[in-house]
Amino acid sequence: MGLLQDKLSKFRLPQLYMERGVYPYFREIDSHQDTEVVMDGKKVLMFGSNSYMGLTYDERIIEAAIAATRKYGTGCAGSRFLNGTLDLHVQLEKELAEFVGKDDALVYSTGFTVNEGVVSCLTDRNDYIICDDRDHASIVDGRRLSFSTQLKYKHNDMEALEKELQKCKPESVKLIVVDGVFSMEGDLANLPEIVRLKDKYNASIMVDEAHGLGVFGRDGRGVCDHFGLTDQVDVIMGTFSKSLASIGGFVAADKDTINWLRHNSRSYIFSASNTPAATAAARAALHILKTEPERRENLWKITNYALDCFRQAGFEIGDTESPIIPLYVRDTDKTFEVTKLAFDEGIFINPVIPPACAPQDTLVRVALMATHTKEQVDYAVDKLTKCFKKLEIIK
């Protein structure tokens, strides 16, 4: 056995939990994503999906994907830089830029590659990238690829952010990169204060709207719109894999920034372009977002109802202000155990352990869709209360 194989063979964590029967990852789903799914022939309530608008099985989106496949084929066989740009990509980019209030946009193959390719190339070795310590892994990987000085501040701690800004050379670019909605905790970035500090220290801001798009702002335009600060945010990114019921991502900004990214962002230039089906699906979902406000209204009704129910039942849910509801466990073993108990009761939830959170902040993540019902939430709260009490996580 070589040194690499020898090193990897010592990674035993998954196997240990498999042997105990509580390994919670890569669970197979035998049906489409909705509020109820089929797993191993069993119906399970889905509270682990990011499909906030509940659109992944919408017939209009499915038909748009089929029509695009029939017209353009199953793939583009190349990057956007060369032979992989379709009129469909350009149309979607124009609509996305208009939707989030920016001059122009670029569509990437995944949301991860947006952050990886944008954060890594907007600044150089004389500049600074400043991140919240709970930013998504794609932001973390993007800044790691940069030659810039990398600084972090404690989650949503504006005094800590200001101290990091004070370390920076005044003449250098200072890019603050932050999630609009934090994907595990469900709370929002303190964007008004970040904008104030941006102006004070002549910095720039990039906001990840992966979990804000479709949920916050006018017609679901995101957290930047929610706070009325779109014009003060320099770069906005979003994904298609949440509210837009597809796969892919985009970045929107002024024309000069987009032109730079179009010719320098490596994950854009050197990745095959998004499939016709995924692009058409995202575009159809975007049209539905803009024309069916009742979906977003339903999402917020069920979100507010669920937040009240979980609080009244005695769960610790932190500072969430979104359809993402963290149920804190604060113990890795119990996090896996309660996930298994919940599944046995017909509830699919997601466990969150390091490195997705701090060791003392392990949790199970409940995510809501516009199509969830109060009856489904009541059932979930009742069964999760039973599971949490069995493990003495709550009293």
C-alpha positions as CSV (number, residue, x, y, z in Angstrom):
1,M,0.0,0.0,0.0
2,G,1.4,3.4,-0.9
3,L,1.7,6.4,1.4
4,L,-1.5,8.0,0.0
5,Q,-3.6,4.9,0.4
6,D,-2.1,4.3,3.9
7,K,-3.1,7.8,5.0
8,L,-6.6,7.6,3.6
9,S,-7.2,4.1,5.1
10,K,-7.0,5.7,8.5
11,F,-10.1,7.8,7.9
12,R,-12.6,5.8,9.9
13,L,-15.3,8.3,10.9
14,P,-18.0,7.2,8.4
15,Q,-17.3,3.5,9.0
16,L,-17.7,4.0,12.8
17,Y,-21.1,5.6,12.4
18,M,-22.1,3.0,9.7
19,E,-21.4,0.2,12.2
20,R,-23.6,1.9,14.7
21,G,-26.4,2.2,12.1
22,V,-26.6,6.0,12.4
23,Y,-24.6,7.2,9.3
24,P,-26.9,9.9,7.9
25,Y,-25.4,10.8,4.5
26,F,-25.9,9.7,0.9
27,R,-29.4,8.4,1.6
28,E,-31.1,7.3,-1.6
29,I,-34.4,9.0,-2.7
30,D,-36.6,7.0,-5.1
31,S,-38.9,9.8,-6.1
32,H,-39.0,13.5,-7.2
33,Q,-38.2,16.1,-4.5
34,D,-41.3,17.4,-2.8
35,T,-42.6,17.8,0.7
36,E,-43.0,14.0,0.7
37,V,-40.4,11.6,-0.9
38,V,-40.0,7.9,-1.2
39,M,-37.0,6.2,0.4
40,D,-36.6,2.4,0.5
41,G,-40.3,2.1,-0.4
42,K,-41.3,4.3,2.6
43,K,-42.9,7.7,2.4
44,V,-40.9,10.3,4.3
45,L,-41.7,14.0,5.0
46,M,-38.9,16.0,3.4
47,F,-37.5,18.8,5.6
48,G,-34.0,18.7,4.2
49,S,-34.5,20.3,0.8
50,N,-33.4,23.8,-0.4
51,S,-36.3,23.9,-2.9
52,Y,-37.8,26.9,-1.1
53,M,-40.4,27.6,-3.8
54,G,-41.3,23.9,-4.2
55,L,-40.7,24.1,-7.9
56,T,-38.5,21.0,-8.7
57,Y,-41.5,19.0,-10.0
58,D,-43.4,21.9,-11.6
59,E,-44.7,20.7,-15.0
60,R,-43.9,24.1,-16.7
61,I,-40.2,23.8,-15.7
62,I,-40.0,20.2,-16.7
63,E,-41.5,21.0,-20.1
64,A,-39.1,24.0,-20.6
65,A,-36.1,21.6,-19.8
66,I,-37.5,19.0,-22.3
67,A,-38.0,21.6,-25.0
68,A,-34.5,23.0,-24.6
69,T,-33.0,19.5,-24.8
70,R,-34.9,18.8,-28.0
71,K,-33.7,22.0,-29.5
72,Y,-30.1,22.2,-28.3
73,G,-29.3,18.6,-27.2
74,T,-28.1,17.3,-23.9
75,G,-24.9,19.4,-23.6
76,C,-22.8,22.1,-25.1
77,A,-19.6,20.0,-25.4
78,G,-17.4,23.0,-24.5
79,S,-16.9,26.1,-22.4
80,R,-18.7,29.4,-22.7
81,F,-15.3,30.9,-23.8
82,L,-15.3,28.7,-26.9
83,N,-18.2,26.8,-28.4
84,G,-20.5,26.6,-25.4
85,T,-22.4,29.9,-25.4
86,L,-26.1,29.5,-26.4
87,D,-28.6,32.3,-27.0
88,L,-30.4,30.7,-24.1
89,H,-27.5,31.5,-21.7
90,V,-27.4,35.1,-22.8
91,Q,-31.1,35.5,-22.4
92,L,-31.0,34.2,-18.9
93,E,-28.1,36.4,-18.0
94,K,-29.9,39.5,-19.1
95,E,-33.0,38.5,-17.1
96,L,-31.0,37.7,-14.0
97,A,-29.1,41.0,-14.2
98,E,-32.4,42.9,-14.4
99,F,-34.0,40.9,-11.6
100,V,-31.2,41.6,-9.1
101,G,-30.7,45.1,-10.2
102,K,-27.2,45.0,-11.9
103,D,-25.9,45.9,-15.3
104,D,-24.8,42.4,-16.4
105,A,-24.5,38.8,-15.3
106,L,-22.6,35.6,-16.0
107,V,-24.1,32.1,-15.7
108,Y,-21.8,29.4,-14.3
109,S,-22.3,25.6,-14.2
110,T,-22.7,25.5,-10.4
111,G,-23.1,27.9,-7.6
112,F,-19.9,26.6,-6.0
113,T,-17.9,27.5,-9.1
114,V,-19.3,31.0,-9.0
115,N,-17.7,31.7,-5.7
116,E,-14.6,29.7,-6.4
117,G,-14.1,31.6,-9.7
118,V,-15.2,35.1,-8.6
119,V,-13.6,35.5,-5.2
120,S,-10.3,34.1,-6.4
121,C,-9.8,36.6,-9.2
122,L,-11.3,40.0,-8.2
123,T,-8.3,40.9,-6.1
124,D,-4.5,40.5,-6.3
125,R,-1.6,40.0,-3.9
126,N,-1.7,43.6,-2.8
127,D,-5.3,43.4,-1.8
128,Y,-7.5,41.9,1.0
129,I,-10.4,39.5,1.1
130,I,-12.4,39.7,4.4
131,C,-14.9,37.0,5.2
132,D,-17.4,36.1,7.9
133,D,-16.2,33.0,9.7
134,R,-19.4,31.2,8.8
135,D,-19.3,31.9,5.1
136,H,-20.1,29.0,2.8
137,A,-17.3,26.5,1.9
138,S,-17.3,27.8,-1.7
139,I,-16.4,31.3,-0.5
140,V,-13.7,29.7,1.7
141,D,-12.2,27.8,-1.3
142,G,-12.4,30.9,-3.5
143,R,-10.4,33.0,-1.1
144,R,-7.9,30.2,-0.6
145,L,-7.2,30.3,-4.4
146,S,-6.5,34.0,-4.2
147,F,-3.1,35.6,-3.7
148,S,-4.7,38.3,-1.6
149,T,-4.2,38.7,2.2
150,Q,-7.1,36.8,3.8
151,L,-8.8,38.0,6.9
152,K,-11.8,36.6,8.9
153,Y,-14.1,38.1,11.5
154,K,-16.4,36.5,14.0
155,H,-19.8,35.8,12.7
156,N,-21.9,38.9,12.3
157,D,-19.6,40.8,14.7
158,M,-19.4,44.2,13.2
159,E,-16.8,45.4,15.7
160,A,-14.6,42.5,14.7
161,L,-15.1,43.4,11.0
162,E,-14.1,46.9,11.6
163,K,-10.9,45.8,13.3
164,E,-10.0,43.7,10.3
165,L,-10.7,46.6,8.0
166,Q,-8.4,48.8,10.1
167,K,-5.5,46.3,9.4
168,C,-5.8,47.0,5.7
169,K,-3.7,49.4,3.7
170,P,-6.0,52.3,2.7
171,E,-4.8,52.2,-1.0
172,S,-5.5,48.5,-1.4
173,V,-8.8,46.9,-2.5
174,K,-10.7,45.5,0.4
175,L,-13.4,42.9,-0.7
176,I,-15.9,41.9,2.0
177,V,-17.5,38.6,1.0
178,V,-20.6,37.5,3.0
179,D,-23.6,35.1,2.8
180,G,-26.8,37.0,2.7
181,V,-28.6,34.2,4.5
182,F,-26.2,31.8,6.4
183,S,-27.0,28.4,5.1
184,M,-26.8,26.4,8.4
185,E,-28.0,29.0,11.0
186,G,-30.6,30.7,8.9
187,D,-29.8,34.2,10.1
188,L,-29.0,37.2,7.9
189,A,-25.9,39.2,7.3
190,N,-26.0,42.6,9.0
191,L,-25.9,44.2,5.6
192,P,-26.8,47.8,6.7
193,E,-23.8,47.9,9.0
194,I,-21.5,46.2,6.5
195,V,-22.4,48.9,4.0
196,R,-21.7,51.6,6.6
197,L,-18.2,50.1,7.2
198,K,-17.7,49.7,3.4
199,D,-18.2,53.4,2.9
200,K,-16.1,54.3,5.9
201,Y,-13.1,52.3,4.8
202,N,-13.6,52.5,1.0
203,A,-14.2,48.8,0.7
204,S,-16.2,46.7,-1.7
205,I,-18.9,44.1,-1.0
206,M,-19.9,40.7,-2.5
207,V,-23.1,39.1,-1.3
208,D,-23.9,35.4,-1.7
209,E,-27.6,35.2,-2.3
210,A,-27.8,31.4,-2.7
211,H,-30.4,31.1,0.1
212,G,-31.9,34.6,-0.2
213,L,-33.0,34.5,-3.9
214,G,-36.6,33.7,-4.1
215,V,-37.1,34.1,-0.4
216,F,-36.3,37.8,0.5
217,G,-36.9,41.1,-1.2
218,R,-39.4,42.1,-3.8
219,D,-40.5,39.1,-5.9
220,G,-37.7,37.2,-4.2
221,R,-34.9,39.5,-5.4
222,G,-32.8,38.6,-2.3
223,V,-31.4,40.0,0.9
224,C,-29.8,43.0,-0.8
225,D,-33.2,44.1,-2.1
226,H,-34.8,43.2,1.3
227,F,-32.5,45.8,2.9
228,G,-32.8,48.3,0.0
229,L,-29.1,48.2,-0.5
230,T,-28.7,46.7,-3.9
231,D,-26.9,49.8,-5.3
232,Q,-24.4,49.7,-2.4
233,V,-23.4,46.1,-3.0
234,D,-20.8,45.7,-5.7
235,V,-21.2,42.0,-6.6
236,I,-24.2,39.7,-6.2
237,M,-24.1,35.9,-6.8
238,G,-26.9,33.4,-6.7
239,T,-27.6,29.7,-7.4
240,F,-30.2,27.8,-9.4
241,S,-30.2,24.8,-7.1
242,K,-32.5,26.3,-4.4
243,S,-35.5,28.5,-5.4
244,L,-34.8,28.2,-9.2
245,A,-35.3,24.4,-9.2
246,S,-32.3,23.6,-11.4
247,I,-28.4,23.4,-11.2
248,G,-26.0,26.3,-11.9
249,G,-25.3,29.7,-10.6
250,F,-24.6,33.3,-11.6
251,V,-22.8,36.5,-10.7
252,A,-24.1,40.0,-11.4
253,A,-22.3,43.3,-11.2
254,D,-21.4,46.4,-13.3
255,K,-20.4,45.8,-16.9
256,D,-16.6,46.3,-16.3
257,T,-16.6,43.7,-13.5
258,I,-18.5,41.2,-15.5
259,N,-16.2,41.8,-18.5
260,W,-13.2,41.1,-16.3
261,L,-14.7,37.9,-14.9
262,R,-15.7,36.7,-18.4
263,H,-12.1,36.8,-19.4
264,N,-10.3,35.9,-16.1
265,S,-12.5,33.7,-14.0
266,R,-11.0,30.2,-14.3
267,S,-14.0,28.2,-13.2
268,Y,-16.0,30.0,-15.9
269,I,-13.5,29.8,-18.7
270,F,-12.4,26.2,-18.1
271,S,-15.7,24.6,-17.2
272,A,-18.2,23.2,-19.7
273,S,-21.2,25.5,-19.9
274,N,-24.4,24.8,-18.2
275,T,-26.7,22.3,-20.0
276,P,-29.6,23.6,-22.1
277,A,-32.0,21.7,-19.8
278,A,-30.7,23.3,-16.6
279,T,-30.5,26.8,-18.2
280,A,-34.1,26.6,-19.5
281,A,-35.3,25.2,-16.2
282,A,-33.8,28.1,-14.2
283,R,-35.2,30.6,-16.6
284,A,-38.7,29.1,-16.3
285,A,-38.4,29.1,-12.6
286,L,-37.4,32.8,-12.6
287,H,-40.5,33.7,-14.6
288,I,-42.6,31.9,-12.1
289,L,-41.0,33.8,-9.2
290,K,-41.8,37.0,-10.8
291,T,-45.4,36.2,-11.7
292,E,-46.6,34.1,-8.7
293,P,-46.0,36.0,-5.5
294,E,-48.4,33.7,-3.7
295,R,-45.6,31.1,-3.5
296,R,-43.4,33.4,-1.5
297,E,-46.3,34.4,0.6
298,N,-47.1,30.7,1.4
299,L,-43.4,30.1,2.3
300,W,-43.4,32.9,4.8
301,K,-46.7,31.8,6.3
302,I,-45.4,28.3,6.9
303,T,-42.1,29.6,8.0
304,N,-43.5,31.9,10.7
305,Y,-45.8,29.1,11.8
306,A,-43.0,26.6,12.1
307,L,-40.7,29.1,14.0
308,D,-43.4,29.6,16.6
309,C,-44.1,25.9,16.9
310,F,-40.4,25.0,17.4
311,R,-39.9,27.8,20.0
312,Q,-43.0,26.8,21.9
313,A,-41.9,23.2,22.0
314,G,-38.6,24.2,23.7
315,F,-36.1,23.8,20.8
316,E,-33.1,26.0,20.7
317,I,-33.2,27.6,17.2
318,G,-30.8,30.5,17.5
319,D,-31.2,33.7,15.5
320,T,-32.8,32.4,12.4
321,E,-34.9,34.8,10.3
322,S,-35.5,32.5,7.4
323,P,-37.0,29.1,6.2
324,I,-33.8,27.5,7.5
325,I,-34.5,26.4,11.1
326,P,-31.5,25.1,13.1
327,L,-32.4,22.7,15.9
328,Y,-29.2,22.9,18.1
329,V,-28.0,19.6,19.5
330,R,-24.4,20.6,20.5
331,D,-23.1,17.0,20.4
332,T,-21.9,15.2,17.3
333,D,-23.0,11.7,18.4
334,K,-26.5,12.9,19.4
335,T,-26.8,14.8,16.1
336,F,-26.4,11.6,14.1
337,E,-28.6,9.7,16.5
338,V,-31.5,12.1,16.4
339,T,-31.3,12.2,12.6
340,K,-31.8,8.4,12.6
341,L,-34.6,8.6,15.1
342,A,-36.3,11.2,13.1
343,F,-36.0,9.2,9.9
344,D,-37.5,6.2,11.7
345,E,-40.5,8.5,12.5
346,G,-40.8,9.5,8.8
347,I,-38.9,12.8,9.0
348,F,-35.9,13.6,6.7
349,I,-33.7,16.3,8.3
350,N,-30.0,17.1,7.7
351,P,-27.3,16.8,10.4
352,V,-24.7,19.6,10.6
353,I,-21.3,18.8,12.1
354,P,-17.8,20.3,11.7
355,P,-16.5,21.6,9.5
356,A,-19.9,23.0,8.5
357,C,-20.2,24.4,12.1
358,A,-18.1,24.7,15.2
359,P,-17.8,21.5,17.3
360,Q,-20.0,23.1,20.1
361,D,-22.7,24.1,17.6
362,T,-23.8,20.8,16.0
363,L,-27.4,20.9,14.9
364,V,-30.0,19.3,12.7
365,R,-31.3,21.6,9.9
366,V,-34.9,21.9,9.1
367,A,-35.7,23.6,5.7
368,L,-39.1,24.7,4.6
369,M,-40.8,24.9,1.2
370,A,-43.7,27.0,0.0
371,T,-45.6,23.7,-0.5
372,H,-45.3,22.5,3.1
373,T,-48.6,22.4,5.1
374,K,-49.3,23.2,8.7
375,E,-50.3,19.6,9.2
376,Q,-46.9,18.4,8.0
377,V,-45.2,21.0,10.3
378,D,-47.3,19.8,13.3
379,Y,-46.3,16.2,12.6
380,A,-42.7,17.1,12.3
381,V,-42.6,19.2,15.5
382,D,-44.4,16.4,17.4
383,K,-42.0,13.6,16.2
384,L,-38.9,15.7,16.6
385,T,-39.9,16.7,20.1
386,K,-40.2,13.0,20.9
387,C,-36.8,12.3,19.4
388,F,-35.0,15.2,21.2
389,K,-36.6,14.3,24.5
390,K,-35.5,10.6,24.2
391,L,-31.9,11.7,23.8
392,E,-32.4,14.4,26.6
393,I,-31.5,17.2,24.2
394,I,-34.6,19.1,25.3
395,K,-36.7,18.5,28.4
